[in-house]
C-alpha cells in the first residue's frame, strides 16, 4: 500500500500518528538529510569507514565522524512479514514486510519494504527511498525493490532525486 492509499484510509479512520524518532547529537545529521529527501550515513573522516548506528567518534580508529550521502543500495539479508500491527498507525499497511538490508556501504539497516510481501526473498536487491507517513513528524527510510547497479525492478518506481 502506498503512502497515498494510507492517507485515503486515514481520512476515513482516525488513526494515531506513527511514533516520532528520538533525535540526539549522534543522529541529528541523519534526520537533517532525511528532511531534505537525502539518504546519509555516518562516516569516519579519518579511516573512511561507514558507521551504523551513528557515533560521535569512530569505533575503529577514534576519528571524528560526519554524515555523507550514501548510495542506498543493498541486498535483503533477512525479513519478516508483519500481519498484526504493534503500532496502530501501521495498521492500514498490513500485511507489510520489514527487511534487514546489507547496504553497499557495509552496514545493515532495517526498514519497510514497498511492494507485495510475496515478492521478498533473501538476496533481493533494494534501494532506499524516503517516505513520510500521514501524521509523521519526519520522513523515514523505506526500501523499494531494485536491481544491482540501481536499476529498478519491473513494476517499481523511484521518486525523483532518490538513488537509482
HELIX and SHEET records of a PDB file:
HELIX    1   1 UNK A    3  UNK A   12  1                                  10    
HELIX    2   2 UNK A   28  UNK A   35  1                                   8    
HELIX    3   3 UNK A   88  UNK A   93  5                                   6    
HELIX    4   4 UNK A  117  UNK A  119  5                                   3    
HELIX    5   5 UNK A  148  UNK A  150  5                                   3    
SHEET    1   A 3 UNK A  50  UNK A  51  0                                        
SHEET    2   A 3 UNK A  40  UNK A  44 -1                                        
SHEET    3   A 3 UNK A  65  UNK A  69 -1                                        
SHEET    1   B 6 UNK A  73  UNK A  82  0                                        
SHEET    2   B 6 UNK A  96  UNK A 103 -1                                        
SHEET    3   B 6 UNK A 108  UNK A 113 -1                                        
SHEET    4   B 6 UNK A 140  UNK A 145  1                                        
SHEET    5   B 6 UNK A 125  UNK A 131 -1                                        
SHEET    6   B 6 UNK A  73  UNK A  82 -1                                        
END                                                                             
